[in-house]
């Protein structure tokens, strides 16, 4: 089967009620994410999931995710504690801690957290920071903040209306850090 479109998502945190309890996300965000993915993705599409899939009721959420008919690749995040084989048995066709791909004329590094620029990539597409803002990142994760460059691109579900985004759009848009880093 030939692949269709390529989408990216990160930090779904399905079942993490604390994100809605503190007002960071709407109360029904998990169902909203699953619904929007189901409407958007086709069987020939690839979904690159940059980690932190689920927080809580794995059985419920992975049952919901298995009905999203697309090719799913997982880059494990800091909250993805199950084994590689568990994720492969529950709907992902690839599970890794990061990978590189050349596409759209760019060398792209996919990771959950941003990685240090080693000169190989043109873009490091990552998650982990949600839409917390650079001041909070600087305060909460100073070591990660120090490595951010204009070549790091954050995928934030909060900023993307809780749906995956086309990889081509990410590549074409300006980096969120480009004008904010000193």
Secondary structure, 3 states (H helix, E strand, C coil): CCCCCEEEECCCCECCHHHHHCCCCCCCHHHHHHHHHHHHCCCCCEEEECCCCECCCHHHHHHHHCCCCCEEEEECCCCCCCCHHHHHHCCCCEEECCEEEEECCEEEEECCCCCCCCCCCCEEEECCCCCCCHHHHHHHCHHHHHHCCCCEEECCCCCCCCCCEEHHHHHHCCCCCCCCCC
